[in-house]
Amino acid sequence: MTDFLIGAAFATLLALALATVITGVITALKVGPPPPPITRHGRWELRTSPDGTPEYTWIARQARHFSPETNPYNHRRIPR
């Protein structure tokens, strides 16, 4: 009787471990690839795709082209 209880407990724990791994794999496949890393030369922008779903897109800043919020030359000089 004791051997049966130990075997049942082991089988239950093994089934829970397999269910956890399978759930993790399915979740990882649904999530998809991670977004590209954020660097200081660009910004995230919310865009709408042709099918109507919103998505964030990384907009890279080109050399010497600054948007108003990142323009280093857009500062006021304090008169002396």
N, C-alpha and C positions, 0 to 999 in steps of 0.2 A: 504493500500500500504506500509506503514511504517513497519507494522508487517511482511509482506512478505520479505522485504529487511533485516530486523534483523534476521529472520529465515534463509534466504539464506546465510548470512554472518556467522552465527553460524554453519550451516551445512558445509560450506567450511572450516572453521577453524578446525572443528572436523575431517573432511576427511584428512586434512593436518597433523594433529596430529597422526592419525592412520597410515598414510602412513610413517611418520617418524619412528614410533615405529616398524612397520613391516620391514622397510629397515634396521634398527639397529639390529634386531633379525637375519635377514638373513645374514647380514655381520658378526655378531658374530659367527654364526654357520659355515660359510665358513672359517673363520680364524683358528679355532681349538683351542686346549688348549695352554696356554702359555708355553714357554720353561722353563726348570728347572732353579732355581736361580743360579747365578754364585757365587761360593765360591772361596776362595784363594787356595784351594787344588785341582787343576785340570785346564783344559783348554778346549776351544772350538776348534774343528777340523772339517774341511770341508771334508766330505766323499761322495762317490758315492754309491748309493744303487744298488742292482742287476738289477733294471729296468732302470738304467742309469740316474736317477734324483739326482742332488746334494742336500745334506742336511748337516746342522751343527749338530754335535754330541758332547755331553759333555764327555770328557775323564777324569775320576777321577784318581788322582795320588795315588798310593798305598803307604803305610807307608814305609819309608826309601828307596823308589825308586824315583829318581829325573831325570827329563829330563835335557838336557844341559842348557836350558834357565832358569830353576828354581833351579838348584843345589846350595844349600848354601855353599857347600864345594869346589865349583869351583871358587876359588879366588886366586889371586897371593899375596904372601907375599912380602912386600917391605923390601929389605935387609937394615940393619942398619949399 
